[in-house]
Amino acid sequence: MSQSNNPLHGITLAMMVTELVEHYGWPELGRHIPIRCFTQDPSIKSSLTFLRRTPWAREKVEALYLLTRQQGAVWQK
């Protein structure tokens, strides 16, 4: 199966969370996606642990990441 049409191909969950935190900061990220790992004593490590075992939350992170990149508000690569 080809991944060439997958906009997330080659982008790890750690990269997504790190870049979203750098762009929004934890408080704003927690407002966009109100989950405890973003609002209560947040860290990259605890967020990744939660997101890796919670598919619905990971989907929200992926959607926000794509939306933010689409709006041109993040990372010019």
mmJSON file of the N, C-alpha and C atoms, coordinates in Angstrom:
{"data_MODEL":{"atom_site":{
"group_PDB":["ATOM","ATOM","ATOM","ATOM","ATOM","ATOM","ATOM","ATOM","ATOM","ATOM","ATOM","ATOM","ATOM","ATOM","ATOM","ATOM","ATOM","ATOM","ATOM","ATOM","ATOM","ATOM","ATOM","ATOM","ATOM","ATOM","ATOM","ATOM","ATOM","ATOM","ATOM","ATOM","ATOM","ATOM","ATOM","ATOM","ATOM","ATOM","ATOM","ATOM","ATOM","ATOM","ATOM","ATOM","ATOM","ATOM","ATOM","ATOM","ATOM","ATOM","ATOM","ATOM","ATOM","ATOM","ATOM","ATOM","ATOM","ATOM","ATOM","ATOM","ATOM","ATOM","ATOM","ATOM","ATOM","ATOM","ATOM","ATOM","ATOM","ATOM","ATOM","ATOM","ATOM","ATOM","ATOM","ATOM","ATOM","ATOM","ATOM","ATOM","ATOM","ATOM","ATOM","ATOM","ATOM","ATOM","ATOM","ATOM","ATOM","ATOM","ATOM","ATOM","ATOM","ATOM","ATOM","ATOM","ATOM","ATOM","ATOM","ATOM","ATOM","ATOM","ATOM","ATOM","ATOM","ATOM","ATOM","ATOM","ATOM","ATOM","ATOM","ATOM","ATOM","ATOM","ATOM","ATOM","ATOM","ATOM","ATOM","ATOM","ATOM","ATOM","ATOM","ATOM","ATOM","ATOM","ATOM","ATOM","ATOM","ATOM","ATOM","ATOM","ATOM","ATOM","ATOM","ATOM","ATOM","ATOM","ATOM","ATOM","ATOM","ATOM","ATOM","ATOM","ATOM","ATOM","ATOM","ATOM","ATOM","ATOM","ATOM","ATOM","ATOM","ATOM","ATOM","ATOM","ATOM","ATOM","ATOM","ATOM","ATOM","ATOM","ATOM","ATOM","ATOM","ATOM","ATOM","ATOM","ATOM","ATOM","ATOM","ATOM","ATOM","ATOM","ATOM","ATOM","ATOM","ATOM","ATOM","ATOM","ATOM","ATOM","ATOM","ATOM","ATOM","ATOM","ATOM","ATOM","ATOM","ATOM","ATOM","ATOM","ATOM","ATOM","ATOM","ATOM","ATOM","ATOM","ATOM","ATOM","ATOM","ATOM","ATOM","ATOM","ATOM","ATOM","ATOM","ATOM","ATOM","ATOM","ATOM","ATOM","ATOM","ATOM","ATOM","ATOM","ATOM","ATOM","ATOM","ATOM","ATOM","ATOM","ATOM","ATOM","ATOM","ATOM","ATOM","ATOM","ATOM","ATOM","ATOM"],
"id":[1,2,3,4,5,6,7,8,9,10,11,12,13,14,15,16,17,18,19,20,21,22,23,24,25,26,27,28,29,30,31,32,33,34,35,36,37,38,39,40,41,42,43,44,45,46,47,48,49,50,51,52,53,54,55,56,57,58,59,60,61,62,63,64,65,66,67,68,69,70,71,72,73,74,75,76,77,78,79,80,81,82,83,84,85,86,87,88,89,90,91,92,93,94,95,96,97,98,99,100,101,102,103,104,105,106,107,108,109,110,111,112,113,114,115,116,117,118,119,120,121,122,123,124,125,126,127,128,129,130,131,132,133,134,135,136,137,138,139,140,141,142,143,144,145,146,147,148,149,150,151,152,153,154,155,156,157,158,159,160,161,162,163,164,165,166,167,168,169,170,171,172,173,174,175,176,177,178,179,180,181,182,183,184,185,186,187,188,189,190,191,192,193,194,195,196,197,198,199,200,201,202,203,204,205,206,207,208,209,210,211,212,213,214,215,216,217,218,219,220,221,222,223,224,225,226,227,228,229,230,231],
"type_symbol":["N","C","C","N","C","C","N","C","C","N","C","C","N","C","C","N","C","C","N","C","C","N","C","C","N","C","C","N","C","C","N","C","C","N","C","C","N","C","C","N","C","C","N","C","C","N","C","C","N","C","C","N","C","C","N","C","C","N","C","C","N","C","C","N","C","C","N","C","C","N","C","C","N","C","C","N","C","C","N","C","C","N","C","C","N","C","C","N","C","C","N","C","C","N","C","C","N","C","C","N","C","C","N","C","C","N","C","C","N","C","C","N","C","C","N","C","C","N","C","C","N","C","C","N","C","C","N","C","C","N","C","C","N","C","C","N","C","C","N","C","C","N","C","C","N","C","C","N","C","C","N","C","C","N","C","C","N","C","C","N","C","C","N","C","C","N","C","C","N","C","C","N","C","C","N","C","C","N","C","C","N","C","C","N","C","C","N","C","C","N","C","C","N","C","C","N","C","C","N","C","C","N","C","C","N","C","C","N","C","C","N","C","C","N","C","C","N","C","C","N","C","C","N","C","C","N","C","C","N","C","C"],
"label_atom_id":["N","CA","C","N","CA","C","N","CA","C","N","CA","C","N","CA","C","N","CA","C","N","CA","C","N","CA","C","N","CA","C","N","CA","C","N","CA","C","N","CA","C","N","CA","C","N","CA","C","N","CA","C","N","CA","C","N","CA","C","N","CA","C","N","CA","C","N","CA","C","N","CA","C","N","CA","C","N","CA","C","N","CA","C","N","CA","C","N","CA","C","N","CA","C","N","CA","C","N","CA","C","N","CA","C","N","CA","C","N","CA","C","N","CA","C","N","CA","C","N","CA","C","N","CA","C","N","CA","C","N","CA","C","N","CA","C","N","CA","C","N","CA","C","N","CA","C","N","CA","C","N","CA","C","N","CA","C","N","CA","C","N","CA","C","N","CA","C","N","CA","C","N","CA","C","N","CA","C","N","CA","C","N","CA","C","N","CA","C","N","CA","C","N","CA","C","N","CA","C","N","CA","C","N","CA","C","N","CA","C","N","CA","C","N","CA","C","N","CA","C","N","CA","C","N","CA","C","N","CA","C","N","CA","C","N","CA","C","N","CA","C","N","CA","C","N","CA","C","N","CA","C","N","CA","C","N","CA","C","N","CA","C","N","CA","C","N","CA","C"],
"label_alt_id":[null,null,null,null,null,null,null,null,null,null,null,null,null,null,null,null,null,null,null,null,null,null,null,null,null,null,null,null,null,null,null,null,null,null,null,null,null,null,null,null,null,null,null,null,null,null,null,null,null,null,null,null,null,null,null,null,null,null,null,null,null,null,null,null,null,null,null,null,null,null,null,null,null,null,null,null,null,null,null,null,null,null,null,null,null,null,null,null,null,null,null,null,null,null,null,null,null,null,null,null,null,null,null,null,null,null,null,null,null,null,null,null,null,null,null,null,null,null,null,null,null,null,null,null,null,null,null,null,null,null,null,null,null,null,null,null,null,null,null,null,null,null,null,null,null,null,null,null,null,null,null,null,null,null,null,null,null,null,null,null,null,null,null,null,null,null,null,null,null,null,null,null,null,null,null,null,null,null,null,null,null,null,null,null,null,null,null,null,null,null,null,null,null,null,null,null,null,null,null,null,null,null,null,null,null,null,null,null,null,null,null,null,null,null,null,null,null,null,null,null,null,null,null,null,null,null,null,null,null,null,null],
"label_comp_id":["MET","MET","MET","SER","SER","SER","GLN","GLN","GLN","SER","SER","SER","ASN","ASN","ASN","ASN","ASN","ASN","PRO","PRO","PRO","LEU","LEU","LEU","HIS","HIS","HIS","GLY","GLY","GLY","ILE","ILE","ILE","THR","THR","THR","LEU","LEU","LEU","ALA","ALA","ALA","MET","MET","MET","MET","MET","MET","VAL","VAL","VAL","THR","THR","THR","GLU","GLU","GLU","LEU","LEU","LEU","VAL","VAL","VAL","GLU","GLU","GLU","HIS","HIS","HIS","TYR","TYR","TYR","GLY","GLY","GLY","TRP","TRP","TRP","PRO","PRO","PRO","GLU","GLU","GLU","LEU","LEU","LEU","GLY","GLY","GLY","ARG","ARG","ARG","HIS","HIS","HIS","ILE","ILE","ILE","PRO","PRO","PRO","ILE","ILE","ILE","ARG","ARG","ARG","CYS","CYS","CYS","PHE","PHE","PHE","THR","THR","THR","GLN","GLN","GLN","ASP","ASP","ASP","PRO","PRO","PRO","SER","SER","SER","ILE","ILE","ILE","LYS","LYS","LYS","SER","SER","SER","SER","SER","SER","LEU","LEU","LEU","THR","THR","THR","PHE","PHE","PHE","LEU","LEU","LEU","ARG","ARG","ARG","ARG","ARG","ARG","THR","THR","THR","PRO","PRO","PRO","TRP","TRP","TRP","ALA","ALA","ALA","ARG","ARG","ARG","GLU","GLU","GLU","LYS","LYS","LYS","VAL","VAL","VAL","GLU","GLU","GLU","ALA","ALA","ALA","LEU","LEU","LEU","TYR","TYR","TYR","LEU","LEU","LEU","LEU","LEU","LEU","THR","THR","THR","ARG","ARG","ARG","GLN","GLN","GLN","GLN","GLN","GLN","GLY","GLY","GLY","ALA","ALA","ALA","VAL","VAL","VAL","TRP","TRP","TRP","GLN","GLN","GLN","LYS","LYS","LYS"],
"label_asym_id":["A","A","A","A","A","A","A","A","A","A","A","A","A","A","A","A","A","A","A","A","A","A","A","A","A","A","A","A","A","A","A","A","A","A","A","A","A","A","A","A","A","A","A","A","A","A","A","A","A","A","A","A","A","A","A","A","A","A","A","A","A","A","A","A","A","A","A","A","A","A","A","A","A","A","A","A","A","A","A","A","A","A","A","A","A","A","A","A","A","A","A","A","A","A","A","A","A","A","A","A","A","A","A","A","A","A","A","A","A","A","A","A","A","A","A","A","A","A","A","A","A","A","A","A","A","A","A","A","A","A","A","A","A","A","A","A","A","A","A","A","A","A","A","A","A","A","A","A","A","A","A","A","A","A","A","A","A","A","A","A","A","A","A","A","A","A","A","A","A","A","A","A","A","A","A","A","A","A","A","A","A","A","A","A","A","A","A","A","A","A","A","A","A","A","A","A","A","A","A","A","A","A","A","A","A","A","A","A","A","A","A","A","A","A","A","A","A","A","A","A","A","A","A","A","A","A","A","A","A","A","A"],
"label_entity_id":["1","1","1","1","1","1","1","1","1","1","1","1","1","1","1","1","1","1","1","1","1","1","1","1","1","1","1","1","1","1","1","1","1","1","1","1","1","1","1","1","1","1","1","1","1","1","1","1","1","1","1","1","1","1","1","1","1","1","1","1","1","1","1","1","1","1","1","1","1","1","1","1","1","1","1","1","1","1","1","1","1","1","1","1","1","1","1","1","1","1","1","1","1","1","1","1","1","1","1","1","1","1","1","1","1","1","1","1","1","1","1","1","1","1","1","1","1","1","1","1","1","1","1","1","1","1","1","1","1","1","1","1","1","1","1","1","1","1","1","1","1","1","1","1","1","1","1","1","1","1","1","1","1","1","1","1","1","1","1","1","1","1","1","1","1","1","1","1","1","1","1","1","1","1","1","1","1","1","1","1","1","1","1","1","1","1","1","1","1","1","1","1","1","1","1","1","1","1","1","1","1","1","1","1","1","1","1","1","1","1","1","1","1","1","1","1","1","1","1","1","1","1","1","1","1","1","1","1","1","1","1"],
"label_seq_id":[1,1,1,2,2,2,3,3,3,4,4,4,5,5,5,6,6,6,7,7,7,8,8,8,9,9,9,10,10,10,11,11,11,12,12,12,13,13,13,14,14,14,15,15,15,16,16,16,17,17,17,18,18,18,19,19,19,20,20,20,21,21,21,22,22,22,23,23,23,24,24,24,25,25,25,26,26,26,27,27,27,28,28,28,29,29,29,30,30,30,31,31,31,32,32,32,33,33,33,34,34,34,35,35,35,36,36,36,37,37,37,38,38,38,39,39,39,40,40,40,41,41,41,42,42,42,43,43,43,44,44,44,45,45,45,46,46,46,47,47,47,48,48,48,49,49,49,50,50,50,51,51,51,52,52,52,53,53,53,54,54,54,55,55,55,56,56,56,57,57,57,58,58,58,59,59,59,60,60,60,61,61,61,62,62,62,63,63,63,64,64,64,65,65,65,66,66,66,67,67,67,68,68,68,69,69,69,70,70,70,71,71,71,72,72,72,73,73,73,74,74,74,75,75,75,76,76,76,77,77,77],
"pdbx_PDB_ins_code":[null,null,null,null,null,null,null,null,null,null,null,null,null,null,null,null,null,null,null,null,null,null,null,null,null,null,null,null,null,null,null,null,null,null,null,null,null,null,null,null,null,null,null,null,null,null,null,null,null,null,null,null,null,null,null,null,null,null,null,null,null,null,null,null,null,null,null,null,null,null,null,null,null,null,null,null,null,null,null,null,null,null,null,null,null,null,null,null,null,null,null,null,null,null,null,null,null,null,null,null,null,null,null,null,null,null,null,null,null,null,null,null,null,null,null,null,null,null,null,null,null,null,null,null,null,null,null,null,null,null,null,null,null,null,null,null,null,null,null,null,null,null,null,null,null,null,null,null,null,null,null,null,null,null,null,null,null,null,null,null,null,null,null,null,null,null,null,null,null,null,null,null,null,null,null,null,null,null,null,null,null,null,null,null,null,null,null,null,null,null,null,null,null,null,null,null,null,null,null,null,null,null,null,null,null,null,null,null,null,null,null,null,null,null,null,null,null,null,null,null,null,null,null,null,null,null,null,null,null,null,null],
"Cartn_x":[0.847,0.0,0.885,0.645,1.443,1.033,2.032,1.773,1.92,2.137,2.439,1.311,0.081,-1.033,-1.383,-0.662,-0.921,-0.143,-0.829,-0.12,0.671,0.402,1.128,2.274,2.497,3.566,4.914,5.643,6.958,6.941,5.76,5.638,5.213,6.052,5.741,4.793,4.166,3.297,4.104,5.319,6.179,6.454,6.684,6.908,5.664,4.497,3.254,3.028,3.122,2.865,3.884,5.143,6.191,5.941,5.622,5.396,4.125,3.087,1.862,2.115,2.876,3.192,4.038,4.998,5.826,4.993,4.004,3.17,2.112,1.367,0.242,0.592,1.517,1.746,0.736,1.072,0.177,-1.211,-1.341,-2.697,-3.617,-3.092,-3.914,-4.187,-3.202,-3.416,-4.5,-4.493,-5.521,-6.904,-6.966,-8.268,-8.763,-7.844,-8.224,-8.638,-7.876,-8.15,-8.159,-9.327,-9.402,-9.281,-8.065,-7.788,-6.748,-6.827,-6.015,-4.518,-4.044,-2.603,-2.109,-3.029,-2.659,-2.989,-3.851,-4.314,-3.827,-3.482,-3.085,-1.63,-0.724,0.699,1.2,1.088,1.398,2.899,3.197,4.556,4.451,5.49,5.501,5.378,6.166,6.179,4.8,4.15,2.835,1.798,1.898,0.963,1.116,2.358,2.591,2.078,2.308,1.816,0.305,-0.405,-1.862,-2.322,-1.734,-2.186,-1.932,-0.871,-0.565,-1.571,-2.246,-3.23,-4.667,-4.867,-6.206,-6.439,-6.942,-7.086,-7.903,-9.001,-9.833,-9.066,-8.227,-7.451,-6.347,-5.724,-4.684,-5.27,-6.466,-7.123,-7.336,-7.685,-7.876,-6.561,-5.483,-4.164,-3.767,-3.961,-3.634,-4.446,-5.727,-6.594,-6.151,-5.832,-5.38,-4.038,-3.152,-1.85,-2.034,-2.866,-3.102,-3.763,-4.756,-5.438,-4.461,-3.634,-2.676,-1.675,-1.192,-0.249,-0.938,-2.191,-2.941,-3.137,-3.334,-3.531,-2.229,-1.125,0.156,0.684,0.086,0.463,1.654,2.063,3.122,4.159,5.37,6.497,6.473,7.358,7.57,8.735,8.442,9.499,9.67],
"Cartn_y":[-1.187,0.0,1.241,2.142,3.353,4.398,5.063,6.122,7.515,7.591,8.878,9.899,9.453,10.39,10.662,10.044,10.234,11.459,12.539,13.754,13.571,12.497,12.253,11.26,10.804,9.839,10.431,9.699,10.146,11.089,11.433,12.336,11.51,11.503,10.713,11.476,10.744,11.366,12.334,11.954,12.832,14.143,14.072,15.287,16.167,15.541,16.312,17.036,16.304,16.904,18.008,17.74,18.74,20.012,19.865,21.041,21.79,21.074,21.743,22.508,21.919,22.608,23.844,23.728,24.887,25.998,25.617,26.62,27.228,26.376,26.844,27.066,26.278,26.249,25.302,24.793,23.831,24.39,25.599,26.094,26.163,26.697,26.823,25.453,24.577,23.224,22.522,22.723,22.158,22.726,23.961,24.534,23.943,23.712,23.102,21.645,20.926,19.507,19.33,19.44,19.415,18.007,17.528,16.247,16.486,15.694,15.916,15.96,15.155,15.139,16.471,17.326,18.655,19.748,19.458,20.501,20.336,19.129,18.863,18.411,19.266,18.939,18.288,18.979,18.376,18.164,17.118,16.873,16.096,16.171,15.419,13.925,13.444,12.018,11.508,12.212,11.74,11.835,12.855,12.995,11.854,11.515,10.424,9.103,8.866,7.632,7.528,8.612,8.62,8.479,9.269,9.285,7.961,7.274,5.989,4.91,5.051,4.02,4.512,5.71,6.283,6.788,5.916,6.269,7.531,7.754,8.932,10.221,10.203,11.398,11.624,10.549,10.66,11.245,10.809,11.339,12.847,13.327,14.77,15.524,14.96,15.578,15.619,14.507,14.455,15.476,15.588,16.539,17.98,18.318,19.675,19.947,18.98,19.135,19.436,18.638,18.85,20.192,20.553,21.83,22.992,22.913,23.983,24.099,22.982,23.022,23.555,23.139,23.572,25.087,25.645,27.087,27.848,27.115,27.768,28.41,28.08,28.736,28.069,26.92,26.165,25.732,25.712,25.082,25.175,25.882,25.872,24.939,23.792,22.805,22.68],
"Cartn_z":[0.0,0.0,0.0,-0.902,-1.033,0.001,0.544,1.525,0.912,-0.4,-1.024,-0.88,-0.721,-0.565,0.89,1.82,3.243,3.728,4.115,4.534,5.832,6.564,7.813,7.631,6.408,6.16,6.57,7.419,7.862,9.049,9.545,10.691,11.899,12.921,14.109,15.025,15.906,16.899,17.769,18.108,18.914,18.182,16.883,16.101,16.105,15.917,15.896,17.217,18.325,19.639,19.923,19.649,19.904,19.103,17.839,16.995,17.383,17.767,18.222,19.521,20.436,21.692,21.416,20.505,20.162,19.542,18.761,18.088,19.02,19.71,20.523,21.988,22.521,23.966,24.593,25.78,26.437,26.718,27.264,27.586,26.356,25.263,24.056,23.435,23.451,22.936,23.747,25.066,25.935,25.665,25.169,24.794,23.475,22.56,21.274,21.45,22.262,22.518,24.034,24.654,26.125,26.71,26.764,27.405,28.5,29.551,30.749,30.476,29.528,29.282,28.712,28.249,27.771,28.789,29.748,30.663,32.103,32.517,33.903,33.927,34.353,34.445,33.152,32.014,30.726,30.496,29.765,29.284,27.984,27.199,25.946,26.254,27.218,27.54,27.972,28.902,29.367,28.255,27.426,26.313,25.32,24.991,24.045,24.594,25.876,26.497,26.356,26.667,26.565,25.115,24.23,22.84,22.13,22.49,21.838,22.194,23.329,23.695,23.607,23.07,22.976,21.548,20.68,19.26,18.994,19.717,19.445,19.753,20.773,21.114,20.084,19.65,18.626,17.345,16.989,15.788,15.901,17.079,17.283,17.115,17.625,17.482,16.002,15.317,13.888,13.101,13.412,12.7,12.955,14.208,14.512,13.838,13.841,13.193,11.707,11.038,9.608,9.338,10.14,9.972,10.147,11.155,11.429,10.293,9.8,8.667,7.417,7.214,6.039,6.043,7.21,7.338,7.179,7.031,6.825,8.091,9.221,10.474,11.132,10.628,11.285,10.277,10.69,10.007,8.5,7.979,6.534,6.263,5.665,5.371,3.891],
"occupancy":[1.0,1.0,1.0,1.0,1.0,1.0,1.0,1.0,1.0,1.0,1.0,1.0,1.0,1.0,1.0,1.0,1.0,1.0,1.0,1.0,1.0,1.0,1.0,1.0,1.0,1.0,1.0,1.0,1.0,1.0,1.0,1.0,1.0,1.0,1.0,1.0,1.0,1.0,1.0,1.0,1.0,1.0,1.0,1.0,1.0,1.0,1.0,1.0,1.0,1.0,1.0,1.0,1.0,1.0,1.0,1.0,1.0,1.0,1.0,1.0,1.0,1.0,1.0,1.0,1.0,1.0,1.0,1.0,1.0,1.0,1.0,1.0,1.0,1.0,1.0,1.0,1.0,1.0,1.0,1.0,1.0,1.0,1.0,1.0,1.0,1.0,1.0,1.0,1.0,1.0,1.0,1.0,1.0,1.0,1.0,1.0,1.0,1.0,1.0,1.0,1.0,1.0,1.0,1.0,1.0,1.0,1.0,1.0,1.0,1.0,1.0,1.0,1.0,1.0,1.0,1.0,1.0,1.0,1.0,1.0,1.0,1.0,1.0,1.0,1.0,1.0,1.0,1.0,1.0,1.0,1.0,1.0,1.0,1.0,1.0,1.0,1.0,1.0,1.0,1.0,1.0,1.0,1.0,1.0,1.0,1.0,1.0,1.0,1.0,1.0,1.0,1.0,1.0,1.0,1.0,1.0,1.0,1.0,1.0,1.0,1.0,1.0,1.0,1.0,1.0,1.0,1.0,1.0,1.0,1.0,1.0,1.0,1.0,1.0,1.0,1.0,1.0,1.0,1.0,1.0,1.0,1.0,1.0,1.0,1.0,1.0,1.0,1.0,1.0,1.0,1.0,1.0,1.0,1.0,1.0,1.0,1.0,1.0,1.0,1.0,1.0,1.0,1.0,1.0,1.0,1.0,1.0,1.0,1.0,1.0,1.0,1.0,1.0,1.0,1.0,1.0,1.0,1.0,1.0,1.0,1.0,1.0,1.0,1.0,1.0,1.0,1.0,1.0,1.0,1.0,1.0],
"B_iso_or_equiv":[0.0,0.0,0.0,0.0,0.0,0.0,0.0,0.0,0.0,0.0,0.0,0.0,0.0,0.0,0.0,0.0,0.0,0.0,0.0,0.0,0.0,0.0,0.0,0.0,0.0,0.0,0.0,0.0,0.0,0.0,0.0,0.0,0.0,0.0,0.0,0.0,0.0,0.0,0.0,0.0,0.0,0.0,0.0,0.0,0.0,0.0,0.0,0.0,0.0,0.0,0.0,0.0,0.0,0.0,0.0,0.0,0.0,0.0,0.0,0.0,0.0,0.0,0.0,0.0,0.0,0.0,0.0,0.0,0.0,0.0,0.0,0.0,0.0,0.0,0.0,0.0,0.0,0.0,0.0,0.0,0.0,0.0,0.0,0.0,0.0,0.0,0.0,0.0,0.0,0.0,0.0,0.0,0.0,0.0,0.0,0.0,0.0,0.0,0.0,0.0,0.0,0.0,0.0,0.0,0.0,0.0,0.0,0.0,0.0,0.0,0.0,0.0,0.0,0.0,0.0,0.0,0.0,0.0,0.0,0.0,0.0,0.0,0.0,0.0,0.0,0.0,0.0,0.0,0.0,0.0,0.0,0.0,0.0,0.0,0.0,0.0,0.0,0.0,0.0,0.0,0.0,0.0,0.0,0.0,0.0,0.0,0.0,0.0,0.0,0.0,0.0,0.0,0.0,0.0,0.0,0.0,0.0,0.0,0.0,0.0,0.0,0.0,0.0,0.0,0.0,0.0,0.0,0.0,0.0,0.0,0.0,0.0,0.0,0.0,0.0,0.0,0.0,0.0,0.0,0.0,0.0,0.0,0.0,0.0,0.0,0.0,0.0,0.0,0.0,0.0,0.0,0.0,0.0,0.0,0.0,0.0,0.0,0.0,0.0,0.0,0.0,0.0,0.0,0.0,0.0,0.0,0.0,0.0,0.0,0.0,0.0,0.0,0.0,0.0,0.0,0.0,0.0,0.0,0.0,0.0,0.0,0.0,0.0,0.0,0.0,0.0,0.0,0.0,0.0,0.0,0.0],
"pdbx_formal_charge":[null,null,null,null,null,null,null,null,null,null,null,null,null,null,null,null,null,null,null,null,null,null,null,null,null,null,null,null,null,null,null,null,null,null,null,null,null,null,null,null,null,null,null,null,null,null,null,null,null,null,null,null,null,null,null,null,null,null,null,null,null,null,null,null,null,null,null,null,null,null,null,null,null,null,null,null,null,null,null,null,null,null,null,null,null,null,null,null,null,null,null,null,null,null,null,null,null,null,null,null,null,null,null,null,null,null,null,null,null,null,null,null,null,null,null,null,null,null,null,null,null,null,null,null,null,null,null,null,null,null,null,null,null,null,null,null,null,null,null,null,null,null,null,null,null,null,null,null,null,null,null,null,null,null,null,null,null,null,null,null,null,null,null,null,null,null,null,null,null,null,null,null,null,null,null,null,null,null,null,null,null,null,null,null,null,null,null,null,null,null,null,null,null,null,null,null,null,null,null,null,null,null,null,null,null,null,null,null,null,null,null,null,null,null,null,null,null,null,null,null,null,null,null,null,null,null,null,null,null,null,null],
"auth_seq_id":[1,1,1,2,2,2,3,3,3,4,4,4,5,5,5,6,6,6,7,7,7,8,8,8,9,9,9,10,10,10,11,11,11,12,12,12,13,13,13,14,14,14,15,15,15,16,16,16,17,17,17,18,18,18,19,19,19,20,20,20,21,21,21,22,22,22,23,23,23,24,24,24,25,25,25,26,26,26,27,27,27,28,28,28,29,29,29,30,30,30,31,31,31,32,32,32,33,33,33,34,34,34,35,35,35,36,36,36,37,37,37,38,38,38,39,39,39,40,40,40,41,41,41,42,42,42,43,43,43,44,44,44,45,45,45,46,46,46,47,47,47,48,48,48,49,49,49,50,50,50,51,51,51,52,52,52,53,53,53,54,54,54,55,55,55,56,56,56,57,57,57,58,58,58,59,59,59,60,60,60,61,61,61,62,62,62,63,63,63,64,64,64,65,65,65,66,66,66,67,67,67,68,68,68,69,69,69,70,70,70,71,71,71,72,72,72,73,73,73,74,74,74,75,75,75,76,76,76,77,77,77],
"auth_comp_id":["MET","MET","MET","SER","SER","SER","GLN","GLN","GLN","SER","SER","SER","ASN","ASN","ASN","ASN","ASN","ASN","PRO","PRO","PRO","LEU","LEU","LEU","HIS","HIS","HIS","GLY","GLY","GLY","ILE","ILE","ILE","THR","THR","THR","LEU","LEU","LEU","ALA","ALA","ALA","MET","MET","MET","MET","MET","MET","VAL","VAL","VAL","THR","THR","THR","GLU","GLU","GLU","LEU","LEU","LEU","VAL","VAL","VAL","GLU","GLU","GLU","HIS","HIS","HIS","TYR","TYR","TYR","GLY","GLY","GLY","TRP","TRP","TRP","PRO","PRO","PRO","GLU","GLU","GLU","LEU","LEU","LEU","GLY","GLY","GLY","ARG","ARG","ARG","HIS","HIS","HIS","ILE","ILE","ILE","PRO","PRO","PRO","ILE","ILE","ILE","ARG","ARG","ARG","CYS","CYS","CYS","PHE","PHE","PHE","THR","THR","THR","GLN","GLN","GLN","ASP","ASP","ASP","PRO","PRO","PRO","SER","SER","SER","ILE","ILE","ILE","LYS","LYS","LYS","SER","SER","SER","SER","SER","SER","LEU","LEU","LEU","THR","THR","THR","PHE","PHE","PHE","LEU","LEU","LEU","ARG","ARG","ARG","ARG","ARG","ARG","THR","THR","THR","PRO","PRO","PRO","TRP","TRP","TRP","ALA","ALA","ALA","ARG","ARG","ARG","GLU","GLU","GLU","LYS","LYS","LYS","VAL","VAL","VAL","GLU","GLU","GLU","ALA","ALA","ALA","LEU","LEU","LEU","TYR","TYR","TYR","LEU","LEU","LEU","LEU","LEU","LEU","THR","THR","THR","ARG","ARG","ARG","GLN","GLN","GLN","GLN","GLN","GLN","GLY","GLY","GLY","ALA","ALA","ALA","VAL","VAL","VAL","TRP","TRP","TRP","GLN","GLN","GLN","LYS","LYS","LYS"],
"auth_asym_id":["A","A","A","A","A","A","A","A","A","A","A","A","A","A","A","A","A","A","A","A","A","A","A","A","A","A","A","A","A","A","A","A","A","A","A","A","A","A","A","A","A","A","A","A","A","A","A","A","A","A","A","A","A","A","A","A","A","A","A","A","A","A","A","A","A","A","A","A","A","A","A","A","A","A","A","A","A","A","A","A","A","A","A","A","A","A","A","A","A","A","A","A","A","A","A","A","A","A","A","A","A","A","A","A","A","A","A","A","A","A","A","A","A","A","A","A","A","A","A","A","A","A","A","A","A","A","A","A","A","A","A","A","A","A","A","A","A","A","A","A","A","A","A","A","A","A","A","A","A","A","A","A","A","A","A","A","A","A","A","A","A","A","A","A","A","A","A","A","A","A","A","A","A","A","A","A","A","A","A","A","A","A","A","A","A","A","A","A","A","A","A","A","A","A","A","A","A","A","A","A","A","A","A","A","A","A","A","A","A","A","A","A","A","A","A","A","A","A","A","A","A","A","A","A","A","A","A","A","A","A","A"],
"auth_atom_id":["N","CA","C","N","CA","C","N","CA","C","N","CA","C","N","CA","C","N","CA","C","N","CA","C","N","CA","C","N","CA","C","N","CA","C","N","CA","C","N","CA","C","N","CA","C","N","CA","C","N","CA","C","N","CA","C","N","CA","C","N","CA","C","N","CA","C","N","CA","C","N","CA","C","N","CA","C","N","CA","C","N","CA","C","N","CA","C","N","CA","C","N","CA","C","N","CA","C","N","CA","C","N","CA","C","N","CA","C","N","CA","C","N","CA","C","N","CA","C","N","CA","C","N","CA","C","N","CA","C","N","CA","C","N","CA","C","N","CA","C","N","CA","C","N","CA","C","N","CA","C","N","CA","C","N","CA","C","N","CA","C","N","CA","C","N","CA","C","N","CA","C","N","CA","C","N","CA","C","N","CA","C","N","CA","C","N","CA","C","N","CA","C","N","CA","C","N","CA","C","N","CA","C","N","CA","C","N","CA","C","N","CA","C","N","CA","C","N","CA","C","N","CA","C","N","CA","C","N","CA","C","N","CA","C","N","CA","C","N","CA","C","N","CA","C","N","CA","C","N","CA","C","N","CA","C","N","CA","C","N","CA","C","N","CA","C","N","CA","C"],
"pdbx_PDB_model_num":[1,1,1,1,1,1,1,1,1,1,1,1,1,1,1,1,1,1,1,1,1,1,1,1,1,1,1,1,1,1,1,1,1,1,1,1,1,1,1,1,1,1,1,1,1,1,1,1,1,1,1,1,1,1,1,1,1,1,1,1,1,1,1,1,1,1,1,1,1,1,1,1,1,1,1,1,1,1,1,1,1,1,1,1,1,1,1,1,1,1,1,1,1,1,1,1,1,1,1,1,1,1,1,1,1,1,1,1,1,1,1,1,1,1,1,1,1,1,1,1,1,1,1,1,1,1,1,1,1,1,1,1,1,1,1,1,1,1,1,1,1,1,1,1,1,1,1,1,1,1,1,1,1,1,1,1,1,1,1,1,1,1,1,1,1,1,1,1,1,1,1,1,1,1,1,1,1,1,1,1,1,1,1,1,1,1,1,1,1,1,1,1,1,1,1,1,1,1,1,1,1,1,1,1,1,1,1,1,1,1,1,1,1,1,1,1,1,1,1,1,1,1,1,1,1,1,1,1,1,1,1]
}}}
